Amino acid sequence: MTTVILKLSEAENVLRKWFEAGIAYNLIFGSLEARKQAGVIGLRRLFTSIPLTKRPYYYEILKKAFDPRYNAMQVMMSHLDPTLPFNSKLQAYVYILGENYPKMSYQLFSMAATSTFLDPKEIVRAYYLIRAKLARTHGQKQLIEIKDKTLVALSKLVNQQQLTSSLVHVEYGLSQNSLTPFIIYSYDLFTHQGHSKTNNEKFTLGKIHEHYIEIPRKHALGQDPLEEVSHPLLAGKKYTQWAPILHALCRHYESSTSVEYYRTYSGILPIEYDHELDNRNVTSQFDRLRKRELSLRRFLKPHPDDFAQRLQDPLEQIDPTLIQKMVLCNMIMFYFAIMNNAPWYIQVREYVAKLKKRYPQDFLTKLICFPERNDITDESLLNNFKELFNCNPVGLFPWMFGGYLPEPIGLMEHYFGDKNNTSIEHIAQRNMSFKRLELAQSVLLIPKYLSEFDSSQWLKEPIMVKFPSDHTKCCIFYAPENLSKEKGLYLAGLLCKGQYLEETLKENLNMEVKELEDLLLGICYLWHNTIIRKISLSKFLDTLQGSVGSEISERTLRKRVDKAKYWLEQWPRVAPLHENK
């Protein structure tokens, strides 16, 4: 016999979780009549009609059909001949249960079809048993020994996460190249087949996927996902106050009137609790039960329409000011990397000017379709340009050096040239385009592809996903091999709801826009002196005034230049987005 030991000081909180789970279990499966109509009891009766010698075979099929790794109907059809009357009935019951209920294990469906220790009347009985025991026990350090089968069953319902463990299954593969692949199974949700049932477009991840990913993440943390469900019934109540809701649950399950219920239970309960059967105490609880039931079903069996669809471009969801910071920081890193390799970049500028003259119409195409390292073209100018990039010390892509990304003074004018217009709408428009370039999208991955820069200084741990294809029927996520399961699932969830980028930027962009503006101002002068030609501070002020939108003194400019020199000397050991305050 299983025995559970509780400390008296912890007993009420632990028991509250147990009884809340027992209530949830019965609300999910519904009243006795609802279980009959929905096929729960019908499936159980059909199973018990199977000869004993054949039951293990059918049990394994049913267990697999209710496993989140598999499609229930595919399992049934691949293992059973649908032309046989018995098999077709079995398939029909499995289909009906899948339509009417959240994804539960076959064991739970079987329990819900028979009179068990988790029936509401047993829960009510166990409640008064433990309530009397708590009333007799004194001293916070005392231990309570629990052997009652219903209370033990409730403890397993919570400790084994039985109500949520069959919703999702995560399977981890062997690590390769420092990455660990993992597949998240939740029936068809993470497959193209499941996606096409509700969406005719190509497979995408969304908030409904994050919702299901959060369930195994909570399990990995040792937490109960159902604690997130709204309208809990016992929260904030002492154990002596739980009776009305438990009686309402029992009446709901039995579909009995107040008179019928009183006649049944008045002689069973201890006489001192007889008043708790009063209809006035119980009736008010039915509305609370309905709200909780709806919340549970919405959590356990949500519809994609329950979740707002995310925008196609994650950048459009993020605060424009944060995107502005990202553009400034990434471009500043771009400038530092180039100024650290000025002789190479000056040659690149010369070749770019020649290529623009040679190919005025399709210059960008030439850069995007840049020949591979070992490819030789008939064009000597392109070959010379390619040889220059074979020893590229900066990294990035050839088109980024074609003059499409703004130079420092161009970026200064783009963002700060109009001091009278600082609206969010104006910043958002500035973020999205620079001349013909999609600015924010183009500079987003600069830190990742800079040769000198360790992008792990600012990027979150990488999480990647391969969508279902002809070769893989499920999503495959990839996380660093040393990452905890909980953290990997957390990052996968961020990716699904389109917040991975936003969270990364929030975590790492520490400098204020004004500080970045000051730094960029100093970089403008250093860039001109390093890449274009030497010039004095006083003369450069004349060039600068038209770009900054406000007056600036030579003394102020010198301070900005000194700050930029300091950062350039530190590069790439220190990233400007991590300045110590």
N, C-alpha and C positions, 0 to 999 in steps of 0.2 A: 504494500500500500504506500502510495506517494504521500510524503508529509512536507508541508511548507512551514517554515519558521519566520515569523515577523516580530520585529521589535515594536513594542507598544507605541513608542514615540513616532514610528513611521507608519503604523498600521492604517490609520485613516486615509492617508494619501495613496498608499498602495491599493487599498480596497476600493477607493474611488475609481482608480484606473481599471480595476477588474470589473466592477459593476458597469462602468461606462462602456467597456468592451462587450459585456454581455447584452446590454441594451442595444448597442450597435449591431451585433450579430443578429438579433431578432428583428430589428427594424429592416435590415438589408433583405432578409429572406421573407419578411412579411408575416401576416397572420396564417393560421392553419389553413383557412379556406383559400388564401392567396397562393400558398404553396401547392395546394391541390390543383388549382387552375393553371398555374405556371409550369407544371410538369415536374416539380421537385419530387413530389411523392410518387408520381407515375413512373419516373425513371428508377426509383428505388424498388418499387414493386416489380417492375420488369426485370431488374437485375436479380432479385431474389427468386424469380421463376427459372433462372438458368440452373441447370444441373450442377451440383457441387463440384464435380470433376472439371467442368468447363469455366467455372467462375474466375479462377486466377487469370486465365487468358483474357477474358472480357474486362476484368478489373484493370489489367495493364493497359488495355486499349483506352478505357475511359480515363484513367489517370493521365495518359499521354495527351488525350484530347483536351483536357483542362489545364495543360501545362503551357505557360506563356511562350515557350519556344516553338510551339507548333500551331498550325491552323487546324482547328477542331474538326471541321468537315473533311478536310483532306486526310486527316488521320483516320476518321471513320470509314471513308470511302476506299482508302488504300488497304485497310485491314479486313473489311467486312463486305460480303456480297450484298449489294443493295436490292437485288431481286428477291431475296428471301424475306418473307413478311416480318420475322422477328428482327432482323438486322435493320430493315427500313424504319421500324418503330423506334429502335434504339437511336438511329441517326436523327430522327425527327425530334426526339426528346433533347438530344444534345444541342441541336440547332435552336430549339425554343428556349432552352436555358441560357444559351449564349446571347439571345436577343433580349431576354427579360432581366438578366442579372449581371452585376459586375463579374469580372473574371475571378472565380474562386476555385480552389482545389476540389477535386472530386470527393475527397474525404469530407469537406465541409458541406457539400451538397448532400452527401449521404447522411451526415449527422442531422441536417436540417429536415430530413424526410422522416426521421424516426424520433420516438420519444427518448430524449437524452437528458443528461445532467444540465444542459444549457437551455432547456425549455423555461419560459418565463415563470411557471409555477414553481420550478425547482430553484430558480434564482431568488424568488420571493422567500421561499423556505430557508435558503441558505443565508439570506440577508438577516432574518430574525434570529437565526442561530448565532451568527457572528456578532450581531448587535448585542445580544444578551451576554455573550462572552466578553465583549469589550466593557460592558457596564460592570461586570464582576471583577475585572482586572484593574489593579492599581499599581502605580510606580512606573515611571517612564522607562526604567531599564529592564522591566520584565519582558519575557518573550512569550509570544502566543503561538501555540502549536495548532496547525490547521491540517485536518485529515479529511474533512468533508469533500466528497467527490465533485460536487458542483463548484465549490470554491477552488479546488485544485484545477478543475477544467477551465475556470475563468482565468486563473494565473497563467495557464499554458496559452490561452487565447492571446494574452498580452505579451508574455515573455517570448513566445515563438512567432509573434507578429502574424498570426494565422489569417487575419482579415486582409492583410496587404501583401503577404509574401508571394502570393500567386499572381499578382498583377504584373510583375516585372522580373526578368531574370537577366543577370549580367554575366557574360562569359568572357574570361580573359585568355588571351593567347600568349605564346612565347615571345619574349622581347627580341627585337631585331633593330640594329642601328640605334640603340638606346631608346627605342620607343616600344611601348606595350600596347598591342591592339586589344580592343574590347568591343564586343557586340552586345547591344541592348535589345533584348527580346520582350515585346509586349504584344503577343499575338501578331497581328499584321501591321501594327502601327509604324514600325521602323522599316517597312518594306514598300517597294513600289506598288505591290498588289493592294496593300491596305490603303495607301495614299490615294490610289486611283478610284477607290470606292466613293470618296467624298470630294475629290478634286481631279479635274481632267487635265490639269497642268502637270509639268514635270515635277519630280519629287523635290520637296523643300522641307526644311526643319522649321518648326514654329513653337509657340508657347505650349501647345498640347503635349509636344514631345518633352519639353522641359518639365511639365507637370509630372509626367511618369518617371523621368530621370530622378526627380527629387525624392521619390519613394525609396529606391535602394540607397540613395545618399543618406537619408534619415536612418535607414537600417544600419548603414556602416558606422554612423555616429552613436548607435545604440538608442535612438529616439523612435518614438511612435509617430508615423506620418499622420495618423488620425487625430492627433492633438491639434493639427492645423484646421480641422473641420469646424465650421461655425455652429453655433447653437448647442454647445455641450449642455447636458442635462443635470449633472451633479456638481458642476463647478461652483465653488464658493459656498457649498452647503455642508453642514456637519452630517455625520453618518446617521444621526437621529432624524434627519430631515429627508431621507431618500425614499421613504415608504410611498408617498403619493405617486411619484413617477413610476416606481416599480409596479404598483397596483394598476396604474393606467396601461403600462406595457402588457401586463397579464390579461387585462380585459380586452385590449386591442388584439392580442394573439387569439384569444378564445372567442372573440366576437360576442361577448356576453353582456347582458344588461346589468345595471347596478344591483338589481334585486337578485338576479341569478348568481352574480358574483358573490354577493354577501352571503347567500345561503350556502354556497360551496366552501367559502373560506372562513366564515365566522367561527366555526367549530374547530378549525385547524390551527389558527394563530393563537399565541398566548393571549389570555383574556385581557391583559393590560393594554394590548395593542388593538383591541377590537374597534375602537373609535377611528382608527386610521383607514378603515374600510368605508367611511362616510363618503357618499357620492359627491358631496360638495368639495371635498379635498382632492378627489380623483379627476372629476370632469375637467377642471381647469388645466390639466396636464396634457390632454389630448392634442391641443394645438401645438404645444411645445414638441410633442413626439413627431407630429407631421413636419414641422420645420426641420427638426434634426434628421428625419428620414430623407427629406429632399436634399439637404446639405451632404449627407453621406453618399447618396446616389450620384450627385453632381461631382463629388470628389472621386469616387471609385469608378464611375462609368461616365465620364464627361463626353460631351459632343464637341467636335471642333468649333462649332459656332459659339461655344461658351467662352472662347478665347479670342481676343482681338487679333486680327491678322497683322503680322509685322510688315513693315515697309520693305520693299525689295532691296533698297540701298540703306545699310545700317547708318551711314553717315548722315542721312536725312533725319534720323531719330535723335541725334545727339545735339546738345546745346551748342549753338553756333559759336559761342565764346570759347568753348572747349576745343572745337575744331580749329578755330583761329590759333589757339595756343599750339595745337599739334602742327599746323602748317609752319608757324614761325620757328618752333623748336627743330623740326625736321630739316627745314631749309638752312637754319643756322649750322646744323651738323654738316650739311652738304657743303656750305661755304668753308667751314673749318677744314674739311677733308681736302678740298681743292687747293686752298691756300697752303696747306702742308705739302702739296705736290704741285706747286705752281709751275715749274719748268715743263712738266709733262702736259699740264692743262693748257698752257700757252700754245704749245704745238697743236693740241687738239683744236683750239680756237682758229688757228690758221687754216687747218685742213677743213674745218666746218665752213669757213668763209669761201674756200675754193669749191667745195661740194655744192654750196648754195648757188654759186654762179653757174656751175656745170649742169645742175639739175634743179632749176628753179621751180618746176611744176611738181616733181615727185621726190623732193629732198627728204621729207619725213619718211616716206616709204622705204627709201634706201637705208635709212638708219634703223627702222623697225625690222626690216628684212636683212639685217646685217649678216654677212657671210660667217659661217663657223670658222673656228681657229684654223682648220686644215684646208678649208676651201680656198681655191684661187679663182679670181674672176678675170675677165678680159680687160677690166678697167684698172689701170695702174694707180689712179688716185684712190680708188676704193681699197686696193691691196695695201697701199702705204698706210691708209687710215686703219686698216685691219691690223697691220703689224704694230701700229702704235697701241692699239687696244689689247694686243696679246701680252703686253707688259703693263696693263692698266693697274696702277697702285691704289686707285680710289674705289673701284668696284662699280656697282650700279649698271645701268643699261646704256648703250651708245646713244639712244635718242635723247637721254637726259642731258647730254652735253651739246645738243644741237641748237641751243638758244631758246628753247620753248619754256624751260623753267626760268622764273624771273631772277635777274641778278640782284644783289642786295639793295641797290637804290630803287630798282623797279618794284621790289617787294615792299620797300618802305613807302613808296608813293601809293601802291595798291591798297595798303591797309590804313596808312596814317596821313595820306595826302589831303584828305578832307576832314578836318577836325570838327566841322559843323554837323557832320552826319555820322553819328555813332549808334544808330538804332540797330536792334537785333536783325531786322530784315536786311539792312545794308551789309552787316557783317556776314550774314548767311550768303548773300549774293557774291560778296568778295571771296568767300571760301570756295564756292563752287566753280568759279571760272577766273582765269587770267588770260586775257586775249582769247585765243581759241582753245586753250588748255583747260581740262577739268582739274583744277588746282589741287583740292584736297585729296581726290582719288589718286592723283599722280604722285604726290609726295608721301603718301601714307606709309609705304614700305621702305623709304630711304634708309632708316637705321638698320633694317634687317639685311640690306645688301651692301652696306659700306664695308670695304675690306678691313679698315683699321679698327672698326668699332665692334665691341662685344654687345650685341643687341640684348643679351640676357640681362644687362644692367637695367633695361627699362621694360622689355616685353614681359607679359605674364608667361608662366610656364606654357609652352605651346600645346594647343589642343587642335587636332586636325580631324577631318571626317571625310570618308569616301562614301559617296552616295550609292544606292543600289544601282546595279547595271546588269548587263547580260551575263557578266561573270560573277557578280556578288548580289545575292537577292536581298541582303540586309545592309543597313548602315554599318560601317566599321569606323570606330573612333580610335585615335592614336594619341597617347599621352606619354610623357617621359617615364621611363621605367622605374625611377626612384620616387615617383609621386604616389601619395596615398590614394586608396580607392575613393575615399570621400572627396578628395581634392580633384581627382580626375573627373568624377561625376559632376562636381560643382562647375568645373570649366565647361564640360559638355552641355550642361544646362544653360550657362551663359551664352554659349554658341547658338543653341537652339532658339533662344528668345532674342537674339540679335544684340546682346549687351556685352559680349566678350571685349569688343573694341572699346566701348565706352568705359567699362570698368578698368581696362588697362590704362586708358588716358587719364581717368580720374586719379588713379593710384600714383601715377608717375609725373604728371605735369604740375610741378610744384611752383614754378615761377609765375608771377602775375604778368599780364599782358604789358603793363607799363615797364616792367623790368626787361622783358624781351624786346620791347621797342628801344629802350636805351642801349641794350647790347647790340641790336641790329644797326643802330646809328653808328656805333664805333666800327662795326664790321664794314659798313659802307666805305669808310675811309681806308681801312686796311686793304680791302679788295681793290680799290682804285690804285693804291700804291703798289700792290703786289702783282696784280693781273693786268692792269691797263697801263698806267704810267705814274711816275712819281709826281706828287703834287703837295703843296704846302697846305697846312690847315686853313689858313685864311682864304686861299684861293678855292679850296674845296667847299668852304662855307657857301660861296656864291652858287656853286653847282647844286648844293644840297637844299638851299632854301625853297626851291620850287617843288621839292618832293616831300617835305615834312609837314607842310601846311601851317607852320608857325615859326616865329623867330627863334633862333638859337645862337648863343654866344660862343666865341672861340674857346672860352674857358670850359663851358659845359661840354662842348664837342671833345676837348682834350680828355676830360674825365671818362667820357663814353669810350674813347679810343683806348685809354689805359685799361679799362675793364675788358674790352674785347681782346687786347693783347694778352691779358692774364689768362683768359679762357683759351685762346689759341695755343699758348705755351703748355697748358694742361692737356689739351686734346691729344689722343683720344682717351686719356685716363679718367677724365671727368666729363660727364654729359651736362650740358647747360640746363636740362630739365630737372636736374637734381641739385640745384644750388642750395647750399646750406644757408638757412635764414639766420 
